Amino acid sequence: MEFWFSELHSPHVKFDIRVEKQLFSGESDYQRIDVFQSPEFGKFLTLNGSVIFSEQDCFIYNEMVVHVPMSVHPDVRNVLIVGGGDGGYPFATNFNPEVNLREVSAPGSYWEDGKWVEIPAMSIKREYNFDEVGEKDMYLLHHEEIEALGKNMPEVKRIRFFMTFGESYLTHMKCLENVGMLSTTPVEFNGQQIVPIQFLKEFLPDPSTLGPRTVGKTNIGCIFTGIKDGKEKSIYIYNVCDYQECFKEVGSQAVSYTTGVPAMIGTMLVLQGLWNMPGVYTTDEFDPDPYMDALNKWGLPWKVVENPTLVD
């Protein structure tokens, strides 16, 4: 049995959309709210039986807000396109929205002098000029990689993880956090138990759809400082991945690519017997040479910069 949503325009006209499933249905004090998934329009929101917006036609509204000022202004000299690098979405995450938002809004932490130091979320900010990407704001987060490094290399003086974020992303996230939409605690709404952050996820763009519309480059790397051959040394090992080139090659966005290829290489090395120890281990406990060689072969070539700018 097919499921169709019908919007009645007049007694003689209605607009129908075939629906794959209904994602949410409820009523506030003012209106009925329904969210649907459709094959033609993607996710779409309706209020009191009328379609308000959908994933498919968001770009129309972005263009509409530009047409009026561009048409009536007598002497346009500088144009700022907000969202030009993310396909016009006012807010989107480049991987699973629930995981991304929980990760970013959680307290940060880092390893220093043999112990963990916890800080409020997003409270340590630095600016860094990334090769091929430019100067960006980055924030200290907790991340699982540093847990393994702190355990396996406890002698390291300090281990920190930073990720870059734009002001628009942080403004949206803070607003959502302030109104409770990042909460993982179920709440009752019209007799139903919903988890706010999971409900929010249904309204955000699916990260898998961002590939064809995202431009720019990633820069993922590590800065090391220490003693080698009796001398102090610092190096920066990094990889740059272009979003559009990545999409042309595999039909996916760069964040998926830079996450999936290392996992594939680790699996390959296990199957080849190059990484072979009984028990459970993390990648930093194996020989890194075949892994680094494979990165160059399988699409994530890396570069080394000596004496890079350090992060205080």
Backbone bond lengths (Angstrom), bond angles and torsions (degrees), N, CA, C in turn:
res aa  C-N    CA-C-N  psi(-1)  N-CA   C-N-CA  omega(-1)  CA-C   N-CA-C  phi
1 M - - - 1.465 - - 1.526 109.26 -
2 E 1.341 116.72 127.40 1.452 121.02 178.98 1.520 111.12 -82.97
3 F 1.330 115.25 148.58 1.458 122.25 -179.23 1.522 107.66 -115.83
4 W 1.336 116.42 123.13 1.457 121.81 -178.64 1.527 110.06 -123.33
5 F 1.337 115.08 140.27 1.462 120.39 170.15 1.523 108.16 -97.63
6 S 1.341 116.74 133.35 1.458 121.35 -179.13 1.519 110.34 -120.66
7 E 1.335 115.26 126.49 1.462 121.22 174.79 1.530 107.96 -105.61
8 L 1.322 116.93 116.19 1.458 121.55 -176.29 1.520 109.87 -84.23
9 H 1.344 116.67 115.30 1.457 122.01 179.10 1.526 112.27 -87.76
10 S 1.305 116.56 -36.40 1.465 122.96 178.20 1.522 106.96 -159.42
11 P 1.316 118.77 173.72 1.472 119.41 177.73 1.526 113.23 -59.36
12 H 1.330 117.32 -15.54 1.464 120.56 -175.96 1.533 113.30 -116.40
13 V 1.350 117.44 -3.03 1.463 120.41 -175.85 1.531 109.80 -136.48
14 K 1.317 116.03 132.50 1.455 120.11 172.30 1.528 109.29 -142.26
15 F 1.337 115.31 155.30 1.460 122.76 -177.94 1.519 107.89 -114.52
16 D 1.340 117.05 124.46 1.466 121.68 -175.64 1.530 111.19 -112.62
17 I 1.328 116.54 140.29 1.465 123.21 174.94 1.524 107.95 -129.78
18 R 1.324 117.23 125.65 1.470 119.20 176.15 1.524 108.93 -71.13
19 V 1.313 117.49 133.51 1.458 124.04 -173.40 1.527 109.93 -114.45
20 E 1.337 116.09 134.42 1.467 121.13 175.77 1.522 110.97 -81.99
21 K 1.332 116.31 -40.67 1.460 120.12 176.95 1.520 110.27 -164.45
22 Q 1.313 115.68 157.89 1.453 121.44 175.56 1.523 107.96 -96.38
23 L 1.341 116.21 123.11 1.452 121.46 -175.21 1.520 112.91 -88.17
24 F 1.344 116.50 -29.00 1.459 119.99 -179.25 1.520 109.33 -160.77
25 S 1.327 115.53 147.02 1.462 121.18 173.85 1.527 108.21 -148.80
26 G 1.315 116.56 131.03 1.456 120.10 179.69 1.517 110.52 -170.41
27 E 1.318 115.03 176.51 1.466 120.66 179.51 1.515 110.24 -133.43
28 S 1.329 116.05 134.02 1.457 121.40 172.13 1.524 107.78 -95.02
29 D 1.324 116.22 -170.74 1.464 119.48 177.27 1.522 111.91 -68.53
30 Y 1.345 116.33 -14.05 1.459 118.83 -171.29 1.525 114.15 -120.17
31 Q 1.333 118.32 -25.03 1.462 118.35 -172.05 1.524 111.72 -160.20
32 R 1.329 113.91 162.11 1.465 120.90 173.55 1.534 108.53 -89.45
33 I 1.319 115.91 135.38 1.457 121.72 -175.73 1.526 108.67 -120.77
34 D 1.333 116.78 126.30 1.464 121.78 176.72 1.527 109.61 -134.76
35 V 1.318 115.90 139.33 1.464 122.25 176.68 1.520 107.53 -124.11
36 F 1.341 116.08 129.49 1.457 121.76 -176.93 1.527 110.85 -124.95
37 Q 1.327 115.03 157.64 1.462 122.20 171.11 1.523 107.44 -111.58
38 S 1.341 116.62 126.54 1.459 120.44 -178.22 1.518 110.36 -128.90
39 P 1.336 118.73 152.50 1.467 120.81 178.99 1.526 112.95 -72.49
40 E 1.329 117.97 -25.84 1.463 121.03 -175.86 1.527 112.93 -91.92
41 F 1.332 117.49 -43.37 1.458 121.61 -173.65 1.529 113.45 -107.33
42 G 1.329 118.89 1.14 1.454 120.88 -174.86 1.518 109.71 69.66
43 K 1.317 117.25 -148.05 1.462 120.04 176.71 1.521 108.89 -73.66
44 F 1.347 116.55 139.15 1.460 118.50 174.48 1.521 110.44 -141.57
45 L 1.338 113.94 148.28 1.465 122.59 -176.20 1.520 109.40 -107.33
46 T 1.335 116.32 136.22 1.456 120.68 174.89 1.527 109.66 -125.75
47 L 1.325 115.62 144.01 1.457 122.65 174.25 1.523 108.32 -123.19
48 N 1.319 115.80 123.89 1.475 121.46 -179.49 1.521 111.85 52.34
49 G 1.343 116.16 38.88 1.458 120.30 175.22 1.504 115.56 83.95
50 S 1.343 118.37 4.47 1.466 121.27 179.41 1.524 109.95 -115.36
51 V 1.343 116.46 136.20 1.463 120.98 178.11 1.525 109.52 -69.46
52 I 1.345 116.51 127.59 1.457 121.54 179.84 1.530 110.59 -97.47
53 F 1.314 117.61 -49.98 1.460 120.08 174.21 1.522 109.02 -160.37
54 S 1.335 114.95 163.47 1.463 121.17 178.33 1.521 108.89 -141.29
55 E 1.324 115.99 164.13 1.463 120.24 177.37 1.521 111.43 -62.23
56 Q 1.326 117.00 -38.68 1.449 121.60 -173.52 1.529 112.94 -65.75
57 D 1.332 117.90 -37.25 1.467 119.29 -172.52 1.523 114.14 -108.72
58 C 1.354 117.88 16.87 1.470 119.59 178.87 1.526 111.91 -58.51
59 F 1.355 116.56 -36.55 1.457 119.29 -176.32 1.522 111.87 -62.39
60 I 1.342 117.46 -26.60 1.470 120.80 -179.24 1.523 109.98 -62.37
61 Y 1.320 115.94 -43.92 1.460 119.52 -177.62 1.516 111.15 -70.47
62 N 1.344 117.13 -34.21 1.458 119.70 176.62 1.524 110.86 -62.16
63 E 1.344 116.07 -42.08 1.455 119.51 179.51 1.527 111.69 -68.54
64 M 1.333 116.97 -37.78 1.458 120.56 -177.48 1.523 112.10 -60.59
65 V 1.340 117.50 -39.10 1.464 119.25 -178.20 1.523 111.69 -71.23
66 V 1.344 117.54 -14.92 1.453 121.27 178.15 1.532 111.36 -88.97
67 H 1.328 117.11 -34.42 1.459 120.26 -172.03 1.523 113.43 -58.56
68 V 1.332 118.43 -44.13 1.465 120.42 -175.52 1.525 111.80 -63.78
69 P 1.353 120.18 -55.60 1.471 118.05 -179.70 1.517 113.63 -63.46
70 M 1.336 117.67 -34.91 1.462 119.86 -179.55 1.522 111.00 -69.46
71 S 1.332 117.54 -27.66 1.465 121.01 -177.38 1.517 112.41 -83.76
72 V 1.338 117.87 -32.38 1.462 119.67 -172.66 1.526 113.33 -100.77
73 H 1.335 117.91 -18.39 1.467 118.75 -179.54 1.533 109.16 -72.59
74 P 1.341 118.21 129.40 1.472 120.01 -173.39 1.523 114.75 -75.17
75 D 1.338 118.07 -19.57 1.466 118.45 -172.08 1.524 110.36 -152.65
76 V 1.310 116.30 73.97 1.468 120.74 -178.69 1.525 109.29 -74.83
77 R 1.342 116.29 124.58 1.469 120.72 -179.44 1.533 112.01 -114.89
78 N 1.321 117.52 -41.34 1.463 121.59 -178.50 1.514 109.23 -127.42
79 V 1.314 116.05 133.86 1.462 121.16 -178.68 1.523 108.97 -123.33
80 L 1.314 116.43 127.43 1.460 121.72 174.98 1.514 107.94 -105.39
81 I 1.324 117.23 119.81 1.469 121.63 178.47 1.522 107.33 -102.10
82 V 1.311 116.42 105.77 1.458 120.87 -179.70 1.523 108.37 -79.19
83 G 1.322 116.27 128.30 1.466 119.35 178.77 1.515 113.26 85.17
84 G 1.329 117.98 9.74 1.452 119.47 -178.50 1.514 113.47 -62.17
85 G 1.334 117.36 -24.51 1.458 120.21 -179.37 1.508 114.07 -90.97
86 D 1.330 117.76 -4.76 1.459 118.73 -178.36 1.526 112.55 -125.16
87 G 1.330 116.74 21.85 1.450 120.00 174.84 1.514 113.80 79.84
88 G 1.326 118.88 13.10 1.453 120.43 176.96 1.501 115.02 92.17
89 Y 1.327 118.23 -4.67 1.460 119.58 177.72 1.531 109.44 -71.69
90 P 1.327 118.76 132.90 1.459 119.62 177.41 1.525 112.62 -68.06
91 F 1.347 116.57 -26.34 1.461 119.96 179.45 1.519 108.78 -155.77
92 A 1.310 116.75 126.28 1.468 121.55 178.94 1.514 108.66 -153.51
93 T 1.321 116.61 152.17 1.460 121.65 175.09 1.518 108.14 -110.53
94 N 1.350 116.61 148.31 1.463 118.41 -175.95 1.524 113.55 -90.59
95 F 1.326 117.52 2.14 1.462 120.95 165.16 1.522 107.36 -147.67
96 N 1.319 117.62 -177.12 1.463 122.69 -172.20 1.529 112.12 -35.53
97 P 1.353 118.20 115.73 1.470 120.00 -174.24 1.523 114.22 -56.66
98 E 1.341 117.18 -40.64 1.455 119.69 -178.22 1.523 110.70 -64.68
99 V 1.338 116.67 -46.19 1.461 120.96 -179.89 1.531 110.28 -65.02
100 N 1.328 116.25 -44.76 1.455 120.81 -178.08 1.522 112.05 -61.20
101 L 1.320 117.45 -48.19 1.462 120.93 -176.36 1.524 111.91 -70.17
102 R 1.333 117.24 -36.05 1.462 119.48 177.31 1.525 110.38 -66.98
103 E 1.331 115.84 -38.72 1.463 120.84 -179.42 1.526 111.05 -64.92
104 V 1.331 116.71 -44.07 1.460 121.51 -175.20 1.527 111.95 -74.09
105 S 1.331 117.05 -35.30 1.468 119.89 -176.59 1.526 112.94 -85.05
106 A 1.336 117.83 -6.78 1.473 121.12 179.52 1.537 110.34 -77.54
107 P 1.335 118.12 157.35 1.467 120.11 176.00 1.528 111.20 -57.18
108 G 1.318 116.50 145.40 1.452 120.75 176.57 1.519 110.68 -86.75
109 S 1.329 116.21 163.39 1.462 119.58 176.15 1.521 109.34 -157.68
110 Y 1.329 115.66 157.72 1.456 121.00 176.85 1.523 109.04 -150.77
111 W 1.339 115.67 161.70 1.465 123.24 -178.71 1.519 109.11 -97.47
112 E 1.330 117.18 126.45 1.457 120.18 179.21 1.523 110.20 -150.66
113 D 1.342 114.92 128.83 1.474 122.07 177.03 1.524 112.25 52.01
114 G 1.358 115.68 44.16 1.466 120.54 173.01 1.512 115.77 80.43
115 K 1.338 118.13 12.15 1.471 118.69 178.96 1.531 109.76 -149.18
116 W 1.335 114.24 162.97 1.454 120.82 178.70 1.527 110.23 -88.88
117 V 1.320 115.40 137.52 1.464 122.22 176.66 1.531 107.44 -116.30
118 E 1.335 117.38 122.97 1.464 121.04 -179.89 1.524 110.04 -103.41
119 I 1.334 116.16 140.23 1.464 122.09 -178.58 1.527 109.05 -131.77
120 P 1.346 118.60 159.36 1.468 120.20 174.22 1.527 111.00 -61.28
121 A 1.311 116.13 150.44 1.462 121.56 -178.09 1.524 111.57 -55.04
122 M 1.324 116.58 133.41 1.462 124.89 174.17 1.527 113.19 59.16
123 S 1.329 118.76 26.85 1.466 121.36 -175.50 1.531 112.87 -90.16
124 I 1.339 118.46 -13.25 1.463 121.22 176.21 1.519 108.57 -113.48
125 K 1.317 116.13 115.76 1.461 122.83 -177.83 1.520 109.64 -121.11
126 R 1.326 115.36 138.49 1.457 121.34 174.27 1.523 108.89 -134.67
127 E 1.327 116.16 156.19 1.460 121.72 172.12 1.518 108.37 -107.24
128 Y 1.345 116.36 138.82 1.467 118.90 -179.23 1.522 108.83 -144.65
129 N 1.327 115.45 140.93 1.465 121.66 179.01 1.526 108.36 -94.35
130 F 1.324 116.55 101.08 1.457 122.27 -176.34 1.528 110.51 -84.38
131 D 1.331 116.51 133.09 1.461 121.01 177.61 1.527 110.26 -56.09
132 E 1.328 116.32 132.96 1.470 125.74 176.91 1.533 113.51 68.87
133 V 1.312 118.26 -1.74 1.466 121.22 -179.64 1.523 111.14 -120.04
134 G 1.329 117.17 -41.16 1.452 121.06 179.23 1.517 112.54 107.72
135 E 1.324 115.95 -174.44 1.457 121.44 -176.25 1.519 110.76 -77.28
136 K 1.320 116.50 130.03 1.457 122.52 -177.98 1.534 109.85 -136.68
137 D 1.340 114.99 154.11 1.459 121.08 170.97 1.522 108.63 -83.58
138 M 1.319 116.88 132.74 1.464 119.67 178.33 1.524 109.29 -131.22
139 Y 1.328 114.98 152.14 1.458 121.87 -173.42 1.524 109.39 -128.72
140 L 1.336 114.72 144.36 1.464 120.14 -179.81 1.521 109.65 -77.68
141 L 1.335 116.78 127.67 1.462 123.37 178.10 1.521 109.78 -123.89
142 H 1.324 115.07 162.10 1.458 119.17 165.35 1.524 107.78 -82.61
143 H 1.326 117.21 139.80 1.460 120.10 177.42 1.512 108.50 -147.31
144 E 1.356 114.50 149.01 1.465 117.91 -171.42 1.523 113.31 -64.20
145 E 1.354 117.51 -27.73 1.463 118.58 -179.17 1.530 112.30 -58.57
146 I 1.333 116.66 -39.09 1.463 118.12 -175.92 1.523 111.63 -72.48
147 E 1.331 117.69 -21.14 1.464 119.54 174.91 1.520 110.26 -64.32
148 A 1.341 116.39 -46.45 1.460 120.38 179.69 1.516 111.49 -65.99
149 L 1.335 116.57 -41.03 1.461 119.76 179.79 1.528 110.98 -64.47
150 G 1.345 117.15 -41.89 1.452 120.34 178.23 1.518 112.46 -62.95
151 K 1.327 117.01 -33.18 1.466 120.86 179.83 1.526 111.46 -76.82
152 N 1.345 115.65 -43.05 1.466 119.54 -173.85 1.521 113.61 -86.26
153 M 1.341 116.70 -20.47 1.466 120.20 178.76 1.527 109.68 -132.85
154 P 1.332 117.03 63.17 1.473 120.24 -174.78 1.522 113.37 -64.92
155 E 1.331 116.91 -15.65 1.465 119.78 -179.68 1.526 112.73 -76.67
156 V 1.346 117.30 -14.08 1.461 120.40 179.20 1.529 109.31 -64.61
157 K 1.318 117.05 133.74 1.455 121.02 -174.16 1.534 112.19 -66.94
158 R 1.338 117.07 -44.59 1.462 118.99 -177.10 1.527 110.44 -151.14
159 I 1.351 115.96 135.90 1.463 121.98 177.44 1.525 107.40 -130.63
160 R 1.328 115.96 121.71 1.461 120.18 -179.49 1.530 110.22 -132.25
161 F 1.330 115.40 154.85 1.470 121.99 179.02 1.525 108.03 -127.28
162 F 1.332 116.68 128.23 1.461 121.81 178.38 1.528 110.28 -121.54
163 M 1.331 115.69 150.03 1.461 121.77 174.69 1.531 108.39 -138.05
164 T 1.333 116.05 143.73 1.461 119.72 -177.73 1.530 111.32 -88.09
165 F 1.340 115.19 145.31 1.466 122.57 176.69 1.522 109.08 -144.66
166 G 1.332 116.25 143.37 1.450 121.66 174.51 1.517 110.86 -86.94
167 E 1.323 115.96 163.23 1.465 120.70 -178.76 1.523 112.00 -62.83
168 S 1.335 116.95 -36.95 1.464 119.81 -179.21 1.521 110.89 -61.84
169 Y 1.337 116.26 -43.93 1.466 120.39 179.18 1.523 110.34 -60.29
170 L 1.334 116.44 -47.68 1.460 120.09 -176.67 1.525 112.24 -66.38
171 T 1.332 117.07 -35.79 1.461 120.15 178.33 1.519 111.10 -65.00
172 H 1.328 116.59 -46.27 1.465 120.51 177.56 1.527 110.73 -61.09
173 M 1.336 116.17 -45.66 1.456 119.84 -176.68 1.530 111.23 -63.03
174 K 1.340 116.94 -42.23 1.458 120.11 -178.99 1.518 111.03 -64.97
175 C 1.318 116.85 -40.06 1.468 120.63 177.81 1.522 110.47 -62.45
176 L 1.337 116.60 -46.34 1.468 120.47 179.52 1.527 110.85 -62.77
177 E 1.326 116.50 -39.05 1.460 120.40 178.74 1.527 110.77 -65.54
178 N 1.334 117.01 -41.87 1.462 120.92 -177.49 1.523 112.95 -64.10
179 V 1.329 117.32 -32.27 1.471 119.76 -179.36 1.526 112.06 -93.11
180 G 1.341 117.06 4.45 1.463 120.22 174.23 1.503 116.43 90.43
181 M 1.343 118.20 6.91 1.460 119.64 -175.83 1.526 113.47 -77.40
182 L 1.336 118.71 -8.80 1.463 120.11 176.43 1.528 111.84 -96.90
183 S 1.324 116.38 4.96 1.464 120.57 -178.60 1.522 110.93 -70.27
184 T 1.334 115.44 143.82 1.476 121.22 174.84 1.527 111.21 -101.16
185 T 1.338 117.11 3.56 1.459 121.42 179.58 1.528 110.21 -86.36
186 P 1.327 118.79 123.86 1.470 120.70 -178.74 1.533 111.29 -60.99
187 V 1.333 115.44 143.64 1.457 122.15 174.36 1.519 108.25 -126.44
188 E 1.323 115.80 155.34 1.469 119.39 179.48 1.517 109.53 -93.93
189 F 1.324 115.48 130.12 1.459 121.60 177.80 1.522 108.97 -136.30
190 N 1.331 115.25 113.84 1.467 120.74 -179.00 1.527 112.23 52.17
191 G 1.329 114.87 44.39 1.460 119.16 176.28 1.509 114.95 80.92
192 Q 1.349 117.78 4.17 1.461 121.37 -179.91 1.523 110.14 -117.98
193 Q 1.331 116.27 145.42 1.454 122.02 174.60 1.532 108.62 -90.43
194 I 1.326 116.47 119.99 1.457 119.66 176.55 1.521 109.05 -127.32
195 V 1.336 115.54 147.92 1.464 121.78 174.78 1.523 106.57 -97.78
196 P 1.345 118.84 117.98 1.468 120.89 -172.89 1.525 114.65 -50.77
197 I 1.339 118.23 -46.54 1.459 119.51 -175.89 1.528 111.54 -68.56
198 Q 1.341 117.27 -30.39 1.461 120.14 177.19 1.527 110.53 -73.38
199 F 1.332 116.72 -34.94 1.457 120.71 175.66 1.529 109.70 -66.43
200 L 1.348 116.96 -42.93 1.455 121.39 178.12 1.522 111.39 -59.09
201 K 1.319 116.73 -39.24 1.456 121.89 -178.59 1.518 111.97 -54.96
202 E 1.342 117.17 -34.46 1.456 121.04 -177.46 1.524 112.50 -68.22
203 F 1.334 117.90 -19.23 1.455 121.23 -179.34 1.527 112.56 -93.70
204 L 1.326 117.17 -17.04 1.460 120.33 -175.13 1.529 110.65 -87.44
205 P 1.333 117.79 150.88 1.460 120.87 179.26 1.523 111.80 -57.07
206 D 1.307 116.26 139.68 1.464 121.80 175.70 1.531 107.82 -67.92
207 P 1.348 119.01 121.55 1.471 120.26 -178.51 1.531 113.70 -55.09
208 S 1.339 117.25 -28.04 1.468 119.54 -179.27 1.524 112.55 -67.89
209 T 1.349 117.56 -15.38 1.468 120.70 179.68 1.526 112.72 -91.76
210 L 1.325 117.98 -2.98 1.459 120.96 -172.97 1.524 113.48 -81.95
211 G 1.324 117.44 -16.59 1.466 121.41 -174.44 1.518 115.01 -51.18
212 P 1.342 118.92 -54.34 1.467 119.01 -175.11 1.520 114.45 -71.90
213 R 1.331 118.19 -15.54 1.467 119.26 -174.08 1.525 113.73 -109.94
214 T 1.339 118.24 -2.37 1.460 120.62 -176.90 1.518 110.54 -97.95
215 V 1.323 116.46 132.65 1.466 121.82 177.44 1.520 109.11 -120.66
216 G 1.334 115.61 159.36 1.456 120.38 -179.17 1.511 111.16 118.99
217 K 1.327 115.64 -168.45 1.456 121.22 -177.63 1.520 110.64 -138.20
218 T 1.320 115.37 151.70 1.462 120.77 170.39 1.526 108.42 -94.98
219 N 1.302 116.06 153.85 1.467 121.94 170.75 1.522 105.82 -136.92
220 I 1.318 115.63 110.29 1.464 121.60 -176.98 1.524 108.02 -122.29
221 G 1.319 117.02 123.45 1.455 118.05 -177.29 1.509 113.50 -164.81
222 C 1.293 115.25 -178.02 1.459 122.71 -179.57 1.529 109.44 -133.08
223 I 1.318 115.57 139.60 1.462 121.98 172.98 1.525 107.90 -107.02
224 F 1.320 116.35 124.69 1.463 122.05 -179.08 1.526 109.86 -115.66
225 T 1.294 117.33 138.61 1.462 121.68 170.27 1.518 108.31 -129.54
226 G 1.323 116.55 142.99 1.464 119.49 -179.67 1.511 111.72 175.61
227 I 1.331 115.07 -160.44 1.461 122.31 -178.57 1.521 108.90 -113.17
228 K 1.326 117.73 126.00 1.460 122.71 176.34 1.525 108.20 -132.25
229 D 1.330 115.11 126.85 1.468 120.82 -178.15 1.524 111.41 54.17
230 G 1.342 115.34 37.49 1.453 120.62 176.47 1.516 115.03 79.34
231 K 1.338 117.63 3.26 1.461 120.55 -178.53 1.524 110.87 -122.73
232 E 1.340 115.60 147.31 1.457 119.63 175.01 1.522 110.11 -68.08
233 K 1.321 115.07 138.60 1.467 119.37 -176.20 1.525 109.11 -147.71
234 S 1.324 116.92 143.83 1.465 121.38 173.57 1.522 108.60 -135.24
235 I 1.323 116.42 137.15 1.466 121.50 178.97 1.528 109.43 -139.26
236 Y 1.315 114.64 156.92 1.455 122.50 177.23 1.523 106.94 -124.45
237 I 1.333 117.04 114.42 1.465 122.74 176.46 1.525 107.66 -104.69
238 Y 1.332 117.63 124.81 1.459 118.87 -176.09 1.528 111.79 -149.60
239 N 1.298 114.80 163.99 1.461 123.12 174.74 1.523 108.53 -128.24
240 V 1.316 117.40 143.60 1.461 123.07 174.05 1.524 108.38 -117.04
241 C 1.333 116.15 131.84 1.461 121.46 179.87 1.528 108.23 -126.68
242 D 1.332 117.03 126.52 1.459 122.68 -178.74 1.531 109.76 -88.53
243 Y 1.333 116.53 127.04 1.462 120.88 -177.08 1.530 112.52 -58.04
244 Q 1.324 117.42 -49.02 1.454 120.32 -175.24 1.527 111.72 -69.91
245 E 1.332 116.99 -39.99 1.462 119.26 177.23 1.520 110.96 -64.26
246 C 1.323 115.48 -39.03 1.461 120.26 178.05 1.529 110.72 -61.61
247 F 1.336 116.55 -44.27 1.460 119.58 -178.71 1.529 111.29 -65.64
248 K 1.330 117.04 -38.02 1.469 119.72 177.26 1.522 111.38 -61.28
249 E 1.331 116.03 -36.37 1.468 120.27 -175.90 1.517 112.87 -77.59
250 V 1.323 117.94 -46.76 1.469 119.72 -171.26 1.522 114.28 -126.40
251 G 1.351 118.01 -0.97 1.460 119.81 179.39 1.509 113.55 71.11
252 S 1.334 116.53 28.03 1.456 120.64 -178.44 1.519 108.97 -139.80
253 Q 1.345 116.52 164.18 1.455 119.63 -179.87 1.527 111.15 -83.61
254 A 1.330 115.39 163.00 1.465 121.06 -171.23 1.519 113.29 -65.44
255 V 1.327 118.41 -33.08 1.469 119.62 -179.73 1.532 110.27 -65.67
256 S 1.340 116.91 -39.81 1.462 119.80 175.50 1.518 110.91 -63.62
257 Y 1.329 115.63 -40.64 1.463 121.26 -178.25 1.524 111.27 -64.38
258 T 1.352 116.03 -48.34 1.461 119.16 -177.22 1.526 112.39 -72.02
259 T 1.325 117.19 -14.17 1.467 120.86 173.71 1.517 111.14 -89.42
260 G 1.340 116.65 -41.21 1.466 121.21 -173.79 1.512 114.75 -76.47
261 V 1.339 117.45 -38.71 1.466 119.91 -176.50 1.529 111.76 -63.49
262 P 1.350 120.62 -47.02 1.479 118.80 177.29 1.517 113.40 -59.59
263 A 1.345 117.13 -37.56 1.470 119.40 177.95 1.527 110.60 -64.92
264 M 1.336 116.42 -39.74 1.467 120.29 177.74 1.526 110.92 -62.79
265 I 1.348 115.94 -42.52 1.463 119.75 -178.89 1.523 110.68 -64.60
266 G 1.331 117.60 -43.02 1.461 119.88 177.72 1.515 111.74 -59.31
267 T 1.335 116.97 -42.72 1.472 121.35 177.90 1.520 110.64 -63.15
268 M 1.318 116.70 -41.88 1.467 121.60 -179.99 1.532 110.76 -61.67
269 L 1.327 116.86 -42.74 1.467 119.86 -178.76 1.521 111.87 -67.34
270 V 1.339 116.52 -33.41 1.466 119.86 175.17 1.526 109.96 -65.92
271 L 1.349 116.60 -45.61 1.458 120.55 -178.99 1.525 111.68 -66.14
272 Q 1.330 116.77 -32.23 1.462 120.44 178.78 1.527 112.31 -79.38
273 G 1.324 117.62 -7.50 1.451 121.23 179.70 1.515 114.20 81.93
274 L 1.340 117.74 3.56 1.465 120.18 179.58 1.519 111.30 -74.73
275 W 1.316 115.60 -30.20 1.463 121.71 171.96 1.526 106.33 -111.43
276 N 1.319 116.55 103.41 1.462 118.76 -172.53 1.527 109.94 -149.92
277 M 1.338 115.85 95.85 1.454 121.29 174.52 1.519 107.64 -138.93
278 P 1.339 118.10 141.50 1.471 119.35 178.86 1.525 111.01 -68.83
279 G 1.332 116.51 137.91 1.455 120.07 178.63 1.516 112.04 110.89
280 V 1.317 115.94 -166.25 1.464 122.74 -178.58 1.517 108.80 -113.07
281 Y 1.341 116.40 127.42 1.452 121.63 -176.34 1.531 110.31 -138.10
282 T 1.317 116.14 158.61 1.455 121.19 172.03 1.520 109.01 -97.28
283 T 1.325 116.52 165.89 1.464 120.05 -174.67 1.520 113.39 -61.11
284 D 1.352 117.89 -30.24 1.461 119.00 -177.17 1.529 113.03 -74.04
285 E 1.341 117.17 -0.43 1.466 120.32 177.42 1.523 112.12 -98.44
286 F 1.344 117.57 -0.92 1.459 121.60 179.91 1.522 110.70 -106.88
287 D 1.340 115.29 169.95 1.457 121.92 176.41 1.534 108.81 -62.93
288 P 1.345 118.70 120.26 1.470 119.88 -176.00 1.527 114.44 -78.98
289 D 1.336 117.95 -18.96 1.467 119.81 -172.02 1.526 113.99 -60.05
290 P 1.349 120.16 -50.28 1.472 117.96 179.04 1.520 112.81 -64.50
291 Y 1.313 116.43 -30.78 1.465 120.85 177.71 1.529 110.42 -66.48
292 M 1.323 117.54 -47.93 1.458 121.00 -179.27 1.528 111.15 -65.45
293 D 1.333 116.99 -36.87 1.471 120.20 176.40 1.532 110.90 -63.10
294 A 1.332 116.22 -40.33 1.464 120.32 -178.52 1.525 112.15 -68.35
295 L 1.329 117.06 -32.80 1.468 119.54 176.86 1.524 110.55 -58.90
296 N 1.330 117.13 -41.78 1.464 120.77 178.29 1.524 111.89 -64.67
297 K 1.312 116.84 -32.93 1.464 121.24 -177.47 1.512 112.61 -80.06
298 W 1.331 117.18 -35.01 1.461 120.68 -169.60 1.535 113.46 -108.09
299 G 1.320 117.14 34.78 1.453 119.62 164.90 1.503 117.93 100.77
300 L 1.345 118.57 -1.78 1.461 119.96 178.41 1.532 109.84 -126.21
301 P 1.333 117.51 63.12 1.467 119.84 -179.36 1.525 111.02 -64.15
302 W 1.317 115.67 141.67 1.456 120.66 -175.69 1.523 111.29 -113.59
303 K 1.331 113.75 158.71 1.460 121.74 179.48 1.521 109.00 -125.10
304 V 1.316 115.72 157.83 1.471 121.40 178.60 1.527 108.53 -124.54
305 V 1.322 116.07 128.98 1.458 122.49 174.20 1.522 107.87 -116.94
306 E 1.313 116.46 125.63 1.468 120.32 177.59 1.518 110.10 -89.86
307 N 1.320 115.41 145.79 1.472 123.34 -179.13 1.526 112.39 53.78
308 P 1.342 117.11 53.97 1.473 119.48 179.34 1.529 110.49 -73.47
309 T 1.324 115.83 167.69 1.457 120.19 171.17 1.525 108.40 -64.54
310 L 1.326 117.38 128.18 1.460 121.12 -177.98 1.518 110.92 -89.59
311 V 1.324 115.92 158.96 1.459 122.25 178.72 1.519 107.96 -100.28
312 D 1.329 118.14 121.90 1.460 119.82 -176.95 1.529 111.20 -73.73
